[in-house]
C-alpha cells in the first residue's frame, strides 16, 4: 500500500464526514454536495491509488468482479437515484438514509476507481477503465449542469425560502460539475497517458509489480 495517498484519502474521508450528522434537516445543499464530492471524487481515488498494484489490491484475486464499465453503470444509477428528490429527502432527514447514501457513494466510487486502476493493467482492462472514468465524468457533469441550471429548486425542505434554495442548489450543482467532472476526467486521461508511455495505464508512473 502506498502510504501517502492512503493517509490522505482517509483524512479527506474523515473531513468529509466530520459534520455528517449536521447535514440532517435543512442544512445547505451545497455543503451536502461538497461532502459527496469529497467522498467519491477525492477520497475514493486516493484510496484506490493506495491499493492498486499492491498486495492488498483485490482486483487480481477477483478480476471479474471488478469490471470497470459495469461498475461505472452501478455508480451512475446510485448517484442519480440518491439525487432524486424523494431519496435525497430521505437522506437529508433520517440518520438511516444519510448512512445508506454515504455507504452507497463510497462503495460504488471505490468499485469504479479500483476497477479502473487495480490489477495488472493491459490494453483491454485499461481501455475499459478509461471508458468507465470518462462515462462517470460525463454523467456527473450532466447532473451538475442540470442542478445548476434548473429554473426552480428541486429540494425544498421545511422552512426553506425558494429563492435561497435555488441559489444553494445551483452552487451545489456547480460543485458537482467542477469537482466530480474534473476528477474522473483527470483519472481517465491519466490512464490514457500511462498507456501512451508504456506504463500499462498506471497514471502516477512506474511499473506495476
C-alpha positions, 0 to 999 in steps of 0.5 A: 500500500502506498502510504501517502495517498492512503493517509490522505484519502482517509483524512479527506474521508474523515473531513468529509464526514466530520459534520455528517450528522449536521447535514440532517434537516435543512442544512445547505445543499451545497455543503451536502454536495461538497461532502459527496464530492469529497467522498467519491471524487477525492477520497475514493481515488486516493484510496484506490491509488493506495491499493492498486498494484499492491498486495492488498489490491483485490482486483487480481484475486477477483478480476471479474468482479471488478469490471470497470464499465459495469461498475461505472453503470452501478455508480451512475444509477446510485448517484442519480437515484440518491439525487432524486428528490424523494431519496435525497429527502430521505437522506437529508432527514433520517440518520438511516438514509444519510448512512445508506447514501454515504455507504452507497457513494463510497462503495460504488466510487471505490468499485469504479476507481479500483476497477479502473486502476487495480490489477495488472493493467493491459490494453483491454482492462485499461481501455475499459477503465478509461471508458468507465472514468470518462462515462462517470465524468460525463454523467456527473457533469450532466447532473451538475449542469442540470442542478445548476441550471434548473429554473426552480429548486428541486429540494425544498425542505421545511422552512426553506425560502425558494429563492435561497434554495435555488441559489444553494442548489445551483452552487451545489450543482456547480460543485458537482460539475467542477469537482466530480467532472474534473476528477474522473476526467483527470483519472481517465486521461491519466490512464490514457497517458500511462498507456501512451508511455508504456506504463500499462495505464498506471497514471502516477508512473512506474511499473506495476509489480 
